[in-house]
Amino acid sequence: MLTLTGKKVYLRALEPEDLDFVHEIENNEDFWEISATQTPYSKFLIRQYLENAHRDIYDIKQLRLVICTKRHRAVGLIDVFDLEPRDRRAAIGILVAKKKDRNKGYGSESLKLLCDYCFKHLGVHQVYANVAAENKDSRRVFENNGFRKVGLKKDWSLFNGEFKDEFLYQLINDVH
């Protein structure tokens, strides 16, 4: 089986045709809290981003992939970022865009595929994620995929005038 292909979804590189999909996600205020965004992005900027998405992960320290169903429908995005080759670690972020596509296993399978990719192809020793304490669905996805809650960051982020806690999750590759 290919590393980025599962039973329900596959992960693929960004394409120019993803402009509207990425634009919709990046400009959806419901997602700004989890992406630490405060301003909308223009299609021009997103087009530039897509044109540079081919750059090497070791150069730009990040990789964004599209989560697609087996019927080739884009349902979300999953990212590797803050790649630290020296320390062999990377952060992971995931978003299934529409509520109708959540709780179907897409996020969980995508997370497993990306972790396997990070361990096998990027040679990282660990992956980690920062998850809002109130985001129970996301916490469950990480916990169900072997991530351990290793820390609590009190009043970590300010959103709409309210400080919110955030958990730090880690998954360490036991294979040496």
N, C-alpha and C positions, 0 to 999 in steps of 0.2 A: 504494500500500500504506500502511496506517496505521503510524505510527511504532512503536507498541508491539505489533505483530503480525508474527510471522515465519512460516516454513514449518512449524516443529515446535511452537512455543510462542507464547503471547501473555502480556503482562503486564497485570495489572489491579489496581485499587485494592482495599484491604482491605474486607471486608464483615463485618457482625456474624456471619454464618455461618462465618467463619474462626476463631472462638474456639477450638474444639478443636484445629485444625491448628496455630495459633500457640502455644497452650498446650503442646502436645506438643513442639514445637521448642524453645521457651524453657526447658522443664524437662528436656530431654535433656542429661545431663551430658557426653555425647560432644561436644556443641557449645559447651560453656561456655568452652573455651580460645579458640576463634576469636571468640567474642562478648564476651570479657572479663567474663563473668558468674561470680558465685560463689554465688549463692543462687537458689532456685526462685522463680517468679512464681505468684501465685494467679490463678485464673480471674477473680476480681473485678478485679484490677489490669489484666489483659489486656483485659477487657471495657471498662474505662475508657479504655484505650489505643485500642481499636478505635473507641470513640465519638468520640474526638478525632482520628482518623486523617484526617479531611477537612480539617484545618486547613492553611492555605497554607504551602507549602514555604519561602517567604521569611520567614515568621513563625517557624516552628519549626526551620528549617534542615535538615530531613530529609524523606524520602519513602520509604515502604516499599511495595513492590508484590509481588503473588503471582505466581509463575511457574506457568502452567497449560498443560497439553497441549491439543492441538486437540480432545480429547474432554472438555475442561473439568475435568480432574483436577488439583488443586493438587499440585505436586511440590517447590516450594521458595519461597524469599523472596529478593528482591533489594532493596537499599537504596541510596539516595543520602543521604549525611549530611555533616555539617560543611560545608554549603554556604556559601561565602564570595562573595557577589555582587560585592563591591568588587574582589576579586582574581580573580574569575571562575573559581573552581575548586570541586570537590566530591570527596568520597571515595565509593567504591563498595564494597559488600560483597555477597556472594552465597552462597547455600546451597541445594544440592539435598539434600533431607532424607534420602531413603532410598537405600541403596547400589544397589538394583535400578534406580533411575532415573538413576544417574550413568553417565558415558561414553556417553551417547546424543545428545549435542549440545545438551541443554536448557540447560545452564549457559552454554555458549559463545554460543548464539544469544541468550539473555537478556541477556548482557553486551553484545553488539553492539547490541541494541535499546535498552538503557538508555543506552549511550554516545551513540547517535544522538539520543535524546531530550534528553539533557543538552546536547549541542552545538546542536541545532536549536531547542528550546523554552525551555531555561533560559539559553542564551547563554553557557555556560561556555567557557573557553578550554582547560581541561584537567580531566581526571579522574584520580584516583589511588587506589591500593589498598595496604594493608599486608597482606602474606601471610607466614605462618610459613615459615621456610626449609625445614622438613621436609615441608610440604604440597605435594608435587610435582604432584599433580593440579590444584590451584588455580593454582599457578605456571604450568603448561602452558596452562590456559584463558586467563589474562591475556596470556601471551606470544603465543599463537596469535591473539589479537585486537588485536595491534599495540602492546600495552603494553611499555615498556622498563623493565628493572630498572635503577634509578638510584641505589640505595643499600642498604647493609646496616646494620641496627641490631643491634649485638652485645648479647647478653644482655638483650634488650629486654623480654621478658615472663617472669614467674615463674609456673609452673604445676606443681602437685604437687611443689613443692620443687626444681624444675629451671629454670634460666634458659635461655631459648630465643631464637635469632636470628630476625629478621624482615626481609624485603626490602620496599623501597618501589618500587612500580611506578607509572609515569606514562604517560598517553596524552594528547598535546597535539594539539588540533585545528589543522591546518595552514590551514584556510580562514579568512580574515580578513574 
